[in-house]
């Protein structure tokens, strides 16, 4: 139906604009090195992926087609999340020691630090999701142009910030930031 097709297109475009917002904002949010910016980007990428999934589910003639890359991503995510859930302990920064946890499957592989692994897996999952959305949108020439232009502008922004820091250091940067 026309409504279903227009809804699919609207959701696909929304996922694209959300991805572009993440690409443009990440360098400006301290390169997502601060904890708050890292979590903000991970949440934005998760929302982007969910919107993209909804666009695929409402698409006419949707049939999931998985290639080698998709299976590789799924395997890496499944292995990483399993090792996070089967972690051996939690690292305590105050005592600089690991505190043992009871793992669901002690005989299976698991990470050493559950909290650190969880944070890493949230970040990796978001990046993989962004890759899948970008790959899907890259098939459309209009979206491919938008993605490349956004990456180029983000790179230009990073270069300008670097030049400002090199020329005047943090005091000059504080005037612009």
Rosetta blueprint (number, residue, H / E / L):
1 X L
2 X H
3 X H
4 X H
5 X H
6 X H
7 X H
8 X H
9 X H
10 X H
11 X H
12 X H
13 X H
14 X H
15 X H
16 X H
17 X H
18 X H
19 X H
20 X H
21 X H
22 X H
23 X H
24 X H
25 X H
26 X H
27 X H
28 X H
29 X L
30 X H
31 X H
32 X H
33 X L
34 X L
35 X H
36 X H
37 X H
38 X H
39 X H
40 X H
41 X H
42 X H
43 X H
44 X H
45 X H
46 X H
47 X H
48 X H
49 X H
50 X H
51 X H
52 X H
53 X H
54 X H
55 X H
56 X H
57 X H
58 X L
59 X L
60 X L
61 X L
62 X L
63 X L
64 X L
65 X L
66 X L
67 X L
68 X H
69 X H
70 X H
71 X H
72 X H
73 X H
74 X H
75 X H
76 X H
77 X H
78 X H
79 X H
80 X H
81 X H
82 X H
83 X H
84 X H
85 X H
86 X L
87 X L
88 X L
89 X E
90 X E
91 X E
92 X E
93 X L
94 X L
95 X L
96 X L
97 X E
98 X E
99 X E
100 X E
101 X L
102 X L
103 X L
104 X L
105 X L
106 X L
107 X L
108 X L
109 X L
110 X L
111 X L
112 X L
113 X E
114 X H
115 X H
116 X H
117 X H
118 X H
119 X H
120 X H
121 X H
122 X H
123 X H
124 X H
125 X H
126 X H
127 X H
128 X H
129 X H
130 X H
131 X H
132 X H
133 X H
134 X H
135 X H
136 X H
137 X H
138 X L
139 X L
140 X L
141 X H
142 X H
143 X H
144 X H
145 X H
146 X H
147 X H
148 X H
149 X H
150 X H
151 X H
152 X H
153 X H
154 X H
155 X H
156 X H
157 X H
158 X H
159 X H
160 X H
161 X H
162 X H
163 X H
164 X H
165 X H
166 X H
167 X H
168 X H
169 X H
170 X H
171 X H
172 X H
173 X H
174 X H
175 X H
176 X H
177 X L
